[in-house]
Amino acid sequence: MTEKASQKPRPLLAVDAVVLTKRGSIVLVKRRKPPYQGHWALPGGFVEYG
């Protein structure tokens, strides 16, 4: 998605997932883009309309 958040239709709908491994660990991703670039987060993203 190259569209900036300010250009997206409102309201924005985002989802995150809590993924557990067989060992009971939680899957995290390292953010590659701002905001919070380099921080750990739950996997997720925006839901596109249509």
TIRO-2110 file (N, C-alpha, C; in Angstrom, 1 decimal):
// TIRO-2110
0.8, -1.2, 0.0, N, 1, A
0.0, 0.0, 0.0, CA, 1, A
0.9, 1.2, 0.0, C, 1, A
0.7, 2.1, -1.0, N, 2, A
1.5, 3.3, -1.1, CA, 2, A
0.7, 4.5, -0.6, C, 2, A
-0.6, 4.3, -0.4, N, 3, A
-1.5, 5.3, 0.0, CA, 3, A
-1.2, 5.7, 1.5, C, 3, A
-1.1, 7.0, 1.8, N, 4, A
-0.9, 7.5, 3.1, CA, 4, A
-2.2, 7.4, 3.9, C, 4, A
-2.0, 7.3, 5.2, N, 5, A
-3.2, 7.2, 6.1, CA, 5, A
-4.1, 8.4, 6.0, C, 5, A
-3.6, 9.6, 5.7, N, 6, A
-4.5, 10.8, 5.6, CA, 6, A
-5.3, 10.7, 4.3, C, 6, A
-4.9, 9.9, 3.3, N, 7, A
-5.7, 9.9, 2.1, CA, 7, A
-6.7, 8.7, 2.0, C, 7, A
-6.7, 7.9, 3.1, N, 8, A
-7.6, 6.7, 3.1, CA, 8, A
-9.0, 7.1, 3.5, C, 8, A
-10.0, 6.4, 3.1, N, 9, A
-11.3, 6.7, 3.5, CA, 9, A
-11.5, 6.5, 5.0, C, 9, A
-12.3, 7.3, 5.7, N, 10, A
-12.6, 7.2, 7.1, CA, 10, A
-13.9, 6.5, 7.4, C, 10, A
-14.1, 5.8, 8.4, N, 11, A
-13.1, 5.5, 9.4, CA, 11, A
-12.1, 4.4, 8.9, C, 11, A
-10.9, 4.3, 9.5, N, 12, A
-9.9, 3.3, 9.2, CA, 12, A
-10.2, 2.1, 10.0, C, 12, A
-10.1, 0.9, 9.4, N, 13, A
-10.2, -0.3, 10.2, CA, 13, A
-8.9, -1.1, 10.1, C, 13, A
-8.4, -1.4, 11.3, N, 14, A
-7.1, -2.1, 11.4, CA, 14, A
-7.3, -3.4, 12.2, C, 14, A
-6.5, -4.4, 11.9, N, 15, A
-6.6, -5.7, 12.6, CA, 15, A
-5.2, -6.1, 13.0, C, 15, A
-5.1, -6.7, 14.1, N, 16, A
-3.9, -7.4, 14.6, CA, 16, A
-4.2, -8.8, 14.9, C, 16, A
-3.2, -9.7, 14.9, N, 17, A
-3.4, -11.1, 15.2, CA, 17, A
-2.5, -11.5, 16.3, C, 17, A
-3.0, -12.3, 17.2, N, 18, A
-2.1, -12.9, 18.2, CA, 18, A
-1.9, -14.3, 17.8, C, 18, A
-0.7, -14.7, 17.4, N, 19, A
-0.3, -16.0, 16.9, CA, 19, A
0.5, -16.7, 17.9, C, 19, A
0.0, -17.8, 18.4, N, 20, A
0.8, -18.6, 19.4, CA, 20, A
1.5, -19.8, 18.7, C, 20, A
2.7, -20.0, 19.0, N, 21, A
3.4, -21.2, 18.5, CA, 21, A
3.1, -22.4, 19.4, C, 21, A
3.5, -23.6, 18.9, N, 22, A
3.3, -24.8, 19.7, CA, 22, A
3.9, -24.8, 21.1, C, 22, A
5.0, -24.0, 21.2, N, 23, A
5.8, -23.9, 22.5, CA, 23, A
5.1, -22.8, 23.3, C, 23, A
4.1, -22.1, 22.9, N, 24, A
3.5, -21.1, 23.7, CA, 24, A
4.0, -19.7, 23.5, C, 24, A
4.9, -19.5, 22.5, N, 25, A
5.5, -18.2, 22.3, CA, 25, A
4.5, -17.4, 21.4, C, 25, A
4.6, -16.1, 21.5, N, 26, A
3.8, -15.2, 20.7, CA, 26, A
4.6, -14.7, 19.5, C, 26, A
4.1, -14.7, 18.3, N, 27, A
4.8, -14.3, 17.1, CA, 27, A
4.7, -12.7, 17.0, C, 27, A
5.9, -12.1, 16.9, N, 28, A
6.0, -10.6, 16.7, CA, 28, A
6.7, -10.3, 15.4, C, 28, A
6.5, -9.2, 14.9, N, 29, A
7.2, -8.7, 13.7, CA, 29, A
7.9, -7.4, 14.0, C, 29, A
9.0, -7.2, 13.3, N, 30, A
9.7, -5.9, 13.5, CA, 30, A
9.3, -5.0, 12.4, C, 30, A
8.8, -3.8, 12.8, N, 31, A
8.3, -2.9, 11.9, CA, 31, A
9.4, -2.3, 11.0, C, 31, A
9.1, -2.3, 9.6, N, 32, A
10.1, -1.8, 8.7, CA, 32, A
9.8, -0.3, 8.3, C, 32, A
8.6, 0.1, 8.5, N, 33, A
8.2, 1.4, 8.1, CA, 33, A
7.7, 2.3, 9.3, C, 33, A
7.8, 3.6, 9.2, N, 34, A
7.2, 4.5, 10.2, CA, 34, A
5.7, 4.3, 10.2, C, 34, A
5.0, 4.6, 11.2, N, 35, A
5.5, 5.0, 12.5, CA, 35, A
6.1, 3.8, 13.3, C, 35, A
6.9, 4.0, 14.2, N, 36, A
7.5, 3.0, 15.1, CA, 36, A
8.4, 2.0, 14.4, C, 36, A
9.1, 2.5, 13.3, N, 37, A
10.0, 1.7, 12.6, CA, 37, A
11.1, 1.1, 13.5, C, 37, A
11.4, -0.1, 13.4, N, 38, A
12.3, -0.8, 14.2, CA, 38, A
11.8, -1.4, 15.5, C, 38, A
10.5, -1.1, 15.8, N, 39, A
9.9, -1.6, 17.1, CA, 39, A
9.2, -3.0, 16.8, C, 39, A
9.0, -3.8, 17.8, N, 40, A
8.3, -5.0, 17.7, CA, 40, A
6.8, -4.8, 17.8, C, 40, A
6.0, -5.6, 17.0, N, 41, A
4.6, -5.4, 17.0, CA, 41, A
3.9, -6.7, 16.7, C, 41, A
2.6, -6.8, 17.0, N, 42, A
1.8, -7.9, 16.5, CA, 42, A
1.6, -7.8, 15.0, C, 42, A
1.6, -8.9, 14.3, N, 43, A
1.3, -8.9, 12.8, CA, 43, A
-0.1, -8.3, 12.6, C, 43, A
-0.2, -7.5, 11.6, N, 44, A
-1.6, -6.9, 11.3, CA, 44, A
-1.5, -5.9, 10.2, C, 44, A
-2.6, -5.2, 10.0, N, 45, A
-2.6, -4.2, 9.0, CA, 45, A
-4.0, -3.6, 8.8, C, 45, A
-4.1, -2.8, 7.8, N, 46, A
-5.4, -2.1, 7.5, CA, 46, A
-6.3, -3.0, 6.6, C, 46, A
-7.6, -2.9, 6.8, N, 47, A
-8.6, -3.6, 6.0, CA, 47, A
-9.0, -2.6, 4.9, C, 47, A
-8.9, -3.1, 3.6, N, 48, A
-9.2, -2.2, 2.5, CA, 48, A
-10.7, -2.3, 2.2, C, 48, A
-11.4, -1.2, 1.9, N, 49, A
-12.8, -1.2, 1.5, CA, 49, A
-13.0, -1.8, 0.1, C, 49, A
-14.1, -2.4, -0.1, N, 50, A
-14.5, -2.9, -1.4, CA, 50, A
-14.2, -4.3, -1.5, C, 50, A
END
